[in-house]
Amino acid sequence: AVSDLLPAGFELENPRLTEMASYTFVKDGTTPEYLDVRDDRINFFTSFHPGGSKQQLFYYAMRAVSPGRFVYAPIIAEAMYNGEYHSVSGGGSVTISR
């Protein structure tokens, strides 16, 4: 499971309704087995096989809706049934201006 909490001031473009293939920066995107879209986060659920390919790329679009300086949480990835596999990365702040 990969969970990305959005900073305040942003909202998700629903990936089920937005075609990401038209963006030139999207390359070799992974399709999750299940996608959970919430108001404040997006969760990707996918399989991970030790010894297999470890890199999976997930893309999604979000829109800036409120100006200000906001803090965003790190992205969390973890195996649902094996605590040995987990990762926390990123986090910081972002400024939205008009």
N, C-alpha and C positions, 0 to 999 in steps of 0.2 A: 504494500500500500504506500503510495506517495501522496502526501498531503501538503498543499500550499495554501496558507492563509493569506488573504489579500490585505494590504494596508487600507486603512480608512481612506476615503477619497477616490476609490476605484470600484468599478463593478465589472463582473465578467460578461463577456460576449458568450452566449451559450454555444459551446462547440458543436452541439447537435444541430444548430441552426446556421453556423458560420462556416463557410468553406475555406480552410486554411491553405489549400493547394495553390491558390492564386498569389500567395505571398512568396517573393523570391528567396527570402531567408530560410524558408521551411525546407529542410533536406532530410530525408531518411527518417521521417517521424514514425514513432511507434504507435500502433493502435492499442489502447488498453483493452483488457478483457471486460472491464466494467468501469463506468465513469459516473461519479457522484458530484453533481453541481449544486452548490449551496450559495446563499447570498454572500457569505464572507470567505468562502474557500472552494477549492476544487480538489477532489480526491481521485487518483488514478489507481486502479487495481490491476495487477499484471502478474504473470508467473515469473519466477526467478529460479534458474537451475544452476547450482554450483558447477563450475567447470565450463559452463556455456558462455555465451556472450553476456557481458556484464553491462554494456552500455545500452540504454534505452532512452530515446529522445521523445519528450512529450511537448507539444506546442499548444498554446491557447491564447486568445486575445482578451485584453481587458481595456476598459475605457476610463480615462480620468474624468471624474464628475464633480469634484470639489477642490478648489484651490487650498493650498496649505502645505505644511511640512508634516509628513507622516512616517511612523516607524513600521517596518514590516518584519515579521517573524521569519526565522530560518525555515527552509523546506525540510520536511521530515520524511524519511523512507524507512520502512521497517517490514520485516517478514511477519505475517500475522500469527504464525504458529511456531516460530523459532526466533527467540530473542538474540541469538548470536549474530543475526543479520539486521543491521540498522545503520542509519546515517542521518546526521543533522548538518546542514550546510547553508551558508548565506546569512541573510538578515542584515539590517541596516536601516537607512532612512531614504526617503524620496521627497522631493519638493514639486508640487504642481503649481504652476503660475499661469496667469492669463496672458 
